[in-house]
Amino acid sequence: MSDFMGLSGSQWGAAGGMAMQLIGAYYQAAQQKGQLRGAAMQASFDATMSSINARAAERQANAILLAGEQQQAIVSARYGQARSSFIARTGASGIRQSGSAAEVRTSIQTAKELDLAALKQGTVAQSNAARSHAVDFRNRALMSGVSAQNLRKSAGLINPWENVLLGIAGSSGTLARSWQYKES
């Protein structure tokens, strides 16, 4: 078999194989870098969405507290109206505001306080649940932000040309042995 530029067909085949490996190494590293950048973008998006959700959960917690306060005011007004009606009714009937009439007024006040306490407890529990969601979302935002930063740094460390140079360095020994074999 004739030689072209001093290399045999098998040596040209080895050189071509090495070139294909180098091209493959370059594109593999470039693909990995692109995947890391894409994952970093997704993590950044997740961080942004979690931050938005945290603010929404905090607003919901505040709205729950406000609605609970309004509901307590309505209940308090109803009990106040019931108490006032009782006092007016008994006063108009000539009943003194002592004895059993005083006990009824006291029981109305006690019922009011118990209902208000139950409302307040429910409102605080719901608000705390919403705040707990807000904390969870804030933690997710922080973790996703850190992940995005780490992924961007990892992508920045990948240099496809470095893989090519490492491949050349590794393959040069094979080519040298091939040429040495031809020379002998």
C-alpha positions as CSV (number, residue, x, y, z in Angstrom):
1,M,0.0,0.0,0.0
2,S,1.3,3.4,-0.8
3,D,1.9,6.1,1.7
4,F,0.4,9.5,1.5
5,M,2.5,12.3,3.1
6,G,4.6,9.6,4.7
7,L,1.6,8.0,6.6
8,S,0.1,4.6,5.9
9,G,-3.6,4.1,5.6
10,S,-3.9,2.7,9.2
11,Q,-2.0,5.8,10.5
12,W,-4.4,8.0,8.6
13,G,-7.3,6.0,10.1
14,A,-5.8,6.5,13.6
15,A,-5.4,10.2,13.0
16,G,-9.0,10.5,11.7
17,G,-10.3,8.5,14.7
18,M,-8.4,10.8,17.0
19,A,-9.9,13.9,15.2
20,M,-13.4,12.4,15.6
21,Q,-12.8,11.8,19.3
22,L,-11.6,15.4,19.8
23,I,-14.7,16.7,18.0
24,G,-16.8,14.5,20.2
25,A,-15.1,15.6,23.3
26,Y,-15.6,19.3,22.4
27,Y,-19.3,18.9,21.7
28,Q,-19.8,16.7,24.8
29,A,-18.3,19.4,27.0
30,A,-20.2,22.1,25.2
31,Q,-23.5,20.1,25.7
32,Q,-22.8,19.6,29.4
33,K,-22.1,23.3,29.8
34,G,-25.3,24.2,28.0
35,Q,-27.3,21.7,30.2
36,L,-25.8,23.3,33.4
37,R,-26.7,26.8,32.1
38,G,-30.2,25.6,31.4
39,A,-30.5,24.0,34.9
40,A,-29.3,27.3,36.4
41,M,-31.9,29.2,34.5
42,Q,-34.6,26.8,35.8
43,A,-33.3,27.2,39.3
44,S,-33.4,31.0,39.0
45,F,-36.9,30.8,37.7
46,D,-37.9,28.5,40.7
47,A,-36.3,31.0,43.1
48,T,-38.3,33.9,41.6
49,M,-41.6,32.0,41.6
50,S,-41.0,30.9,45.2
51,S,-40.3,34.4,46.2
52,I,-43.5,35.6,44.6
53,N,-45.4,32.8,46.3
54,A,-43.9,33.8,49.7
55,R,-45.1,37.3,49.3
56,A,-48.6,36.1,48.3
57,A,-48.7,33.8,51.3
58,E,-47.7,36.6,53.6
59,R,-50.5,38.8,52.1
60,Q,-52.9,36.0,52.6
61,A,-51.9,35.7,56.2
62,N,-52.5,39.4,56.7
63,A,-55.9,39.2,54.9
64,I,-56.9,36.3,57.2
65,L,-56.1,38.4,60.3
66,L,-58.0,41.4,58.9
67,A,-61.1,39.2,58.0
68,G,-60.9,37.6,61.5
69,E,-60.9,41.1,63.2
70,Q,-63.9,42.2,61.1
71,Q,-65.7,39.0,61.9
72,Q,-65.0,39.5,65.6
73,A,-66.3,43.1,65.4
74,I,-69.5,41.8,63.9
75,V,-70.0,39.1,66.5
76,S,-69.2,41.6,69.3
77,A,-71.7,44.1,67.9
78,R,-74.4,41.3,67.7
79,Y,-73.8,40.3,71.3
80,G,-73.8,44.0,72.4
81,Q,-77.1,44.5,70.6
82,A,-78.6,41.3,72.2
83,R,-77.4,42.5,75.7
84,S,-78.8,46.0,75.1
85,S,-82.1,44.6,73.9
86,F,-82.3,42.4,77.0
87,I,-81.7,45.3,79.3
88,A,-84.2,47.5,77.5
89,R,-86.9,44.7,77.5
90,T,-86.4,43.9,81.2
91,G,-86.2,47.6,82.2
92,A,-89.4,48.3,80.3
93,S,-91.1,45.4,82.1
94,G,-90.1,46.9,85.4
95,I,-87.6,44.1,86.2
96,R,-84.7,45.2,88.3
97,Q,-81.2,44.6,86.8
98,S,-80.2,42.3,89.6
99,G,-80.6,38.6,90.5
100,S,-81.5,36.4,87.5
101,A,-81.6,39.4,85.1
102,A,-77.9,40.2,86.1
103,E,-77.1,36.5,85.6
104,V,-78.5,36.6,82.1
105,R,-76.5,39.7,81.2
106,T,-73.4,38.0,82.6
107,S,-74.1,34.9,80.6
108,I,-74.5,37.0,77.4
109,Q,-71.2,38.6,78.1
110,T,-69.5,35.3,78.8
111,A,-70.9,33.7,75.6
112,K,-69.6,36.8,73.7
113,E,-66.1,36.4,75.1
114,L,-66.1,32.6,74.4
115,D,-67.2,33.1,70.8
116,L,-64.7,35.9,70.3
117,A,-61.9,33.7,71.7
118,A,-62.9,30.8,69.4
119,L,-62.9,33.2,66.4
120,K,-59.6,34.6,67.4
121,Q,-58.1,31.2,67.8
122,G,-59.3,30.0,64.4
123,T,-58.1,33.2,62.8
124,V,-54.6,33.0,64.3
125,A,-54.4,29.3,63.3
126,Q,-55.3,30.0,59.7
127,S,-52.9,33.0,59.6
128,N,-50.1,31.0,61.1
129,A,-50.6,28.3,58.5
130,A,-50.4,30.9,55.7
131,R,-47.2,32.3,57.3
132,S,-45.8,28.8,57.5
133,H,-46.3,28.5,53.8
134,A,-44.6,31.9,53.3
135,V,-41.6,30.6,55.3
136,D,-41.5,27.4,53.2
137,F,-41.6,29.4,50.0
138,R,-38.8,31.8,51.2
139,N,-36.6,28.8,52.0
140,R,-37.3,27.3,48.6
141,A,-36.4,30.6,47.0
142,L,-33.1,30.7,48.9
143,M,-32.2,27.1,48.1
144,S,-33.1,27.5,44.4
145,G,-31.0,30.7,44.3
146,V,-28.0,28.9,45.8
147,S,-28.5,26.0,43.3
148,A,-28.7,28.4,40.4
149,Q,-25.5,30.1,41.5
150,N,-23.7,26.8,41.9
151,L,-24.8,25.6,38.5
152,R,-23.7,28.8,36.8
153,K,-20.3,28.5,38.5
154,S,-20.0,24.8,37.4
155,A,-20.9,25.7,33.9
156,G,-18.3,28.5,33.9
157,L,-15.6,25.9,34.8
158,I,-16.3,23.8,31.7
159,N,-14.1,24.7,28.8
160,P,-14.7,22.5,25.7
161,W,-11.3,23.4,24.3
162,E,-9.7,22.1,27.4
163,N,-11.2,18.7,26.6
164,V,-9.8,18.9,23.1
165,L,-6.3,19.7,24.4
166,L,-6.5,16.9,26.9
167,G,-7.6,14.6,24.1
168,I,-4.7,15.7,21.9
169,A,-2.3,15.1,24.8
170,G,-3.7,11.6,25.4
171,S,-3.8,10.6,21.7
172,S,-0.4,11.9,20.8
173,G,1.2,8.9,22.5
174,T,-0.8,6.6,20.3
175,L,0.1,8.4,17.2
176,A,3.8,8.6,18.2
177,R,3.8,4.8,18.8
178,S,2.1,4.3,15.4
179,W,4.7,6.5,13.7
180,Q,7.5,4.8,15.6
181,Y,6.3,1.4,14.5
182,K,6.3,2.6,10.9
183,E,9.8,3.9,11.2
184,S,11.2,0.6,12.4
